[in-house]
Amino acid sequence: MKIGILSDTHGLFDEPLRHFFAEVDEVWHAGDIGGSSVAEAIAAFKPLRAVYGNIDGEDIRRSHPLYQRFACEGVQVLMTHIGGYPGRYDPSVGGLLRSNPPQLFVCGHSHILKVMFDKKLSCLHINPGAAGRYGFHAVRTAVRLEIQNGSMSGLEVGEWRKN
């Protein structure tokens, strides 16, 4: 299964993202979607799994949870918006990660693309950076990943100018 991963769209789902995700089977959004119209546009494009972020209003919070825990092609996944990274997990999720480590942890919030393997938890950490234009990041980013038979491969990063 091919997965498109993004975060911090802040109300934007444009042609560069559609093109980058054209061949994926699902899109996973790690919060700060920016409104139900964006979530609906993504869901009309590809099946969507999403969590709400700190800037998301009640419309998104009613339709998407704070955490999503699920299996994809034999890989256990945990996704939330504010998560930190290996060695510096946010206290809101650190205990959950340590008590029942997933194989893949996806979060957003920082606007900083970060892919790291947490050796202590045997968990791949992905923060796809920010796909929207709002924020301090200089480059918009998103990630594609293939998951098959319990393993992950073929990770690719998309980058676009912010303006």
N, C-alpha and C positions, 0 to 999 in steps of 0.2 A: 504494500500500500504506500502510495506517495502522499506525503503530508506537507502542507504549506503552513509555516508558523510565523505569526506576526504579533505585534503588540503596539500599543501607544499610537494608534491611527488618529486619534483625536478628531474624528469626523471625516476622515479621508479614506476612500477606497477607489483609486484611480486606475487608469489604463496601464501604467507600468506594473502595478501589483497584479492586475488581472493577467497580464502577459506572463509574468513570472510564475503565477499559479495556474496557468492554463492546463497543465498536464497533471496536476495533483488530484487525489481522490477526495481529500478533506482539507479544510482550513481550520487551524487552531488559533484562536485569538486570546492572548494572555492579558487582556484588560486595557482600560482606557480606550474603549471603542469610540465613544464620543456621540452616541445617540442611536436610537433604534433604527433609524433609516439606514445607517451604515451596516448594522448587524443584519438587517433585512436584505441589503444589497449583496453582502457576502454570502448569506444563506441561499439567495436566489442563484448565485454563481456556482457555488460548491457547498456540500454539506458542511455545516459550521459547528464546532465545539468552542465555547467561549466562557470566560469568567469575567466578572465585572472588576473595574479598577477604581481607584480613588476619585477620579473625575467623573465617573459615570453616574448618571441620575437614576431616579426611581424606575424609569422605563427599562433600562438595562438591568438593574438590580432585581427586578421582578422576573425577568426572563432568563437570567444567567446567574449561576452561583458564585460565591467567593472562591471556592475550591472545586476542582473536578478531579476525581480519581477514577480511572478507567483502564481497561486493557485494549491494546491495539496490536493485532497480529502477534499475540503472545508476549508483548512488552507491557509491563505495568507503568502507567503514566500518572503523574500528579502535576496539575497545573493551577497556578494562582497568579495574581498580579504582583504583589510585593513579596519577594522571596529571598533576596540577597543572592549569595553565591557560596561555593564551597569554602569553608573556613570562616565565613561571615554571613551565615543564614540569618534572616530576620527572625526575631523571637516568636513571631506569630506562626511560623511554619517550621522552625527548627526542630521542635519536639516531635511533630508529626513525621518529619523526614527521618529522624533517628529511630523512632519507635517502629516504623513500618516503611523502610526505604523503597521507593519505586526504582525502576531501572532508568527512567527518564523523568527529569524534573524541568518543567517549563515555567518561566516567570517573565515579567516585564518590568515596568516602572522606572528603571534607571536611565532609559534611553541609550544604554551602552550595550552594543553587541558583545556577547560573551558566551563562549562554548568551552566548557571545562569538564573534565572527568573527576568526580569525587572518589578517590581511592578508598576512603574510609567507609563510604556507603555503597560502593560499586554502582554508582549512579552517574549518568550523563546529565549535565546541567546545561540548559540552553536558555539564554535570554536573547531574543532576536533583535534587540535594539528597538528603535522607533521607526515605524513605517509612515508616520504622518509628518506634517510640516511644523507642528507646534512643539517648541522646546529648544533646548540648548544644543542638541546634536547637530553636527555639520552635514552628515550624510544620512539619508533614509536607508533602512536595512530591513530585510526579512530573510527567512531561512526555508530551504526545502530539505526534506529528509525522507529516506525510504526505510520502511519497517517491514520485515518479512521473517516469518518463522522464528520469532523471539530475538531477532537481532536488528541493529540499526546500521545503515550504511549510506553512502552517497550524499553526505551533507553538502549543501551548496548555499552560498550567501549571495543575495541580490543587493545591489547598492544603487542608489539614485540620488541625484542632486536634490537638495531640499526645496529649491524655488520652483 
